[in-house]
Amino acid sequence: MKKIIPLAAIVLAGCTAIDVKQVDSSHRIDHVCIENNPKVIVADFVSTVEDVFHNHSITTEVYSGTMPDHCQYKLTYTALRSWDFTPYLSHAELRLFKGRERIGYAEYHLRAGGGLAPNKWASVKSKMTPVVKQLLAQQ
């Protein structure tokens, strides 16, 4: 019994933490410009985020440098990988702005790098789709 408790504590320490501040329904978002973050090397991250926006009838475009003048809404992001036999998404943050005002925030985080939880190797799509859906739930 004593060996089971520490193992259970390690597994539970690998739980996923999600923190979302939904975009208020007063915002009528139809297009979002996504600021490219060249430091992010998580495969399929941006395309997964774009897919969820498109599923909410919000078009997207990725830009580098200066934000295009026609962009009313901007999304910034960061995503980190960890390694355990193979790379996996361990942390991500999305910040949605209207002008300079942050109107939405979403964070995905694997506590303790995922520990022994087998879902830590799940796809970026399966991890981020529910997070972005929650961010846009009122849209």
Secondary structure, 3 states (H helix, E strand, C coil): CCCHHHHHHHHHHCCEEEEEECCCCCCCCCEEEEECCCCCCCCCHHHHHHHHHHHCCCEEEEECCCCCCCCCEEEEEEEEEEECCCEEEEEEEEEEEECCEEEEEEEEEEHHHHCCCHHHHCCHHHHHHHHHHHHCCCC
